[in-house]
């Protein structure tokens, strides 16, 4: 169910399989939207929680949660 483009490359994946294989464009669009939401928000929250756990209370650095959050915001601001 992959699609070949004029430059010879292919496009495909789960959303294409749902739209073309199952013939349900709606299911493909919903899956793609949920994937974008998950990658954009949920995964970032899990990673931030892991980093805050490493530098937060009970760790060798033993930073208060507000300071750990400020460090994460500062590092993210540098990247953005």
SULLINTA-V901101 format. One record per residue. OMEGA is omega in degrees with one decimal (none if undefined). Layout:
OMEGA  OMEGA
This chain:
175.9  -178.3  177.5  178.6  -175.6  -179.9  178.1  179.4  179.6  171.4  -179.9  -179.6  -175.8  -179.3  176.4  -179.5  179.5  -177.3  -174.9  -177.3  179.1  -178.5  178.8  179.5  -180.0  179.5  177.7  179.8  178.9  179.0  179.9  178.5  178.7  177.7  177.8  179.2  -177.9  -179.1  -176.8  -174.6  -172.2  -177.8  179.1  178.9  179.3  179.4  178.3  178.3  179.1  179.2  179.0  176.6  -179.6  -177.6  -175.3  -178.5  179.8  178.1  177.6  177.9  176.1  178.9  173.6  -178.7  -179.3  178.4  178.0  178.1  179.5  177.5  179.2  178.6  178.8  178.5  178.0  179.2  177.2  -178.8  -177.5  none
